[in-house]
Amino acid sequence: MGGYEIIGNRDKAIAIVEIEKGENSKKIAEDIMNKHKNVKTVLKKMSERKGVIRTRSYRIICGNKDTKVVHIEYGYRLFLDPRKVYFSPREGTERQRLASLVQKGEKIMLMFAGIGPIAVAIAKKQPDVEIVAIEINQDAVKYMKKNIEINKLQGKIKAVLGDVKKEAKKYSKEFDRIIMPLPHKSELFLDEALDCIKPNGWIHLYVIRGEEEIQEVAQDIAKKINAKKFFIKKVLPYAPRVNKYCIDLML
Ligand SMILES: C[S@@+](CC[C@H](N)C(=O)[O-])C[C@H]1O[C@@H](n2cnc3c(N)ncnc32)[C@H](O)[C@@H]1O
């Protein structure tokens, strides 16, 4: 088995599992459900993440057909259906890192917001913020609105359904921080970020790159956008010697 991750809480959770050819799916699912009594559904990954909305295909190999779940991390709740939206429980630590950088009174643009986990993590840690969270997947925006509500963050996070290319045009030089968590394509939206960021603001750009090239890639991006300084943070491994990184750039 290629490993599994669990999304949910003590009462109801879903296991997402990678099963290799020739392995007994049913047996693997039953073992997981016996070990984790809160797991009510086991989903088998049937594809890589794909398309604009970055979801993948799954097959239910055991349990309940209702795959909606409330994931709990760092004291906040995230309602979602992994079959309809992107969500990674492994990025909770990175969400906390971002949240800890935010200062009182900041105005933040969260591009590619998904179900809003980054926005919720920030607003929970630093209540004096205003976040504009833009997302193109209608289902994800529906869950983000619910997540704003269940975490009592109304008035702090504005969920916007739309394409960042279009929505970002409505703002000019008014954000202290812009977060760009679309690692395969973030760089294509840097012009929009530059139009929206204030002088001395921070851009957090996510990329997937090889270990040997990341320093040079970050340097080139910093030069291209005239950043005063930059830091590289390794977020998660992606493939052998390839990682997801966040490049923190100060304008
Ligand atoms: C890698 S996911 C990250 C989601 C979320 N930030 C999180 O951490 O869970 C990227 C998200 O960007 C959205 N997306 C892709 N292209 C977009 C665009 N042009 N405008 C707005 N959202 C977009 C996808 O639907 C997806 O939900």
The ligand as an SDF file (V2000), in Angstrom:
LIG
                    3D

 27 29  0  0  0  0  0  0  0  0999 V2000
   -3.9390   23.6890   -4.7810 C   0  0  0  0  0  0  0  0  0  0  0  0
   -5.6100   24.1800   -4.5070 S   0  0  0  0  0  0  0  0  0  0  0  0
   -5.4270   25.1070   -2.9960 C   0  0  0  0  0  0  0  0  0  0  0  0
   -6.7180   25.3500   -2.2850 C   0  0  0  0  0  0  0  0  0  0  0  0
   -6.5960   25.9820   -0.8960 C   0  0  0  0  0  0  0  0  0  0  0  0
   -5.8280   27.2060   -0.9250 N   0  0  0  0  0  0  0  0  0  0  0  0
   -6.0270   25.0360    0.1120 C   0  0  0  0  0  0  0  0  0  0  0  0
   -4.9430   25.3240    0.6390 O   0  0  0  0  0  0  0  0  0  0  0  0
   -6.6650   24.0230    0.4160 O   0  0  0  0  0  0  0  0  0  0  0  0
   -5.8050   25.4410   -5.7320 C   0  0  0  0  0  0  0  0  0  0  0  0
   -7.2150   26.0070   -5.8550 C   0  0  0  0  0  0  0  0  0  0  0  0
   -7.1880   27.0530   -6.8510 O   0  0  0  0  0  0  0  0  0  0  0  0
   -8.3910   27.0380   -7.5780 C   0  0  0  0  0  0  0  0  0  0  0  0
   -8.1150   27.7430   -8.8530 N   0  0  0  0  0  0  0  0  0  0  0  0
   -7.3870   27.3020   -9.9170 C   0  0  0  0  0  0  0  0  0  0  0  0
   -7.2970   28.2350  -10.8640 N   0  0  0  0  0  0  0  0  0  0  0  0
   -7.9610   29.3350  -10.3970 C   0  0  0  0  0  0  0  0  0  0  0  0
   -8.1960   30.6460  -10.9020 C   0  0  0  0  0  0  0  0  0  0  0  0
   -7.7180   31.0160  -12.1040 N   0  0  0  0  0  0  0  0  0  0  0  0
   -8.8900   31.5120  -10.1430 N   0  0  0  0  0  0  0  0  0  0  0  0
   -9.3740   31.1400   -8.9290 C   0  0  0  0  0  0  0  0  0  0  0  0
   -9.1880   29.9190   -8.3790 N   0  0  0  0  0  0  0  0  0  0  0  0
   -8.4820   29.0220   -9.0950 C   0  0  0  0  0  0  0  0  0  0  0  0
   -8.7480   25.5570   -7.6820 C   0  0  0  0  0  0  0  0  0  0  0  0
  -10.1160   25.3660   -7.9150 O   0  0  0  0  0  0  0  0  0  0  0  0
   -8.2900   25.0240   -6.3090 C   0  0  0  0  0  0  0  0  0  0  0  0
   -9.3370   25.0410   -5.3850 O   0  0  0  0  0  0  0  0  0  0  0  0
  1  2  1  0
  2  3  1  0
  2 10  1  0
  3  4  1  0
  4  5  1  0
  5  6  1  0
  5  7  1  0
  7  8  2  0
  7  9  1  0
 10 11  1  0
 11 12  1  0
 11 26  1  0
 12 13  1  0
 13 14  1  0
 13 24  1  0
 14 15  1  0
 14 23  1  0
 15 16  2  0
 16 17  1  0
 17 18  1  0
 17 23  2  0
 18 19  1  0
 18 20  2  0
 20 21  1  0
 21 22  2  0
 22 23  1  0
 24 25  1  0
 24 26  1  0
 26 27  1  0
M  CHG  2   2   1   9  -1
M  END
$$$$
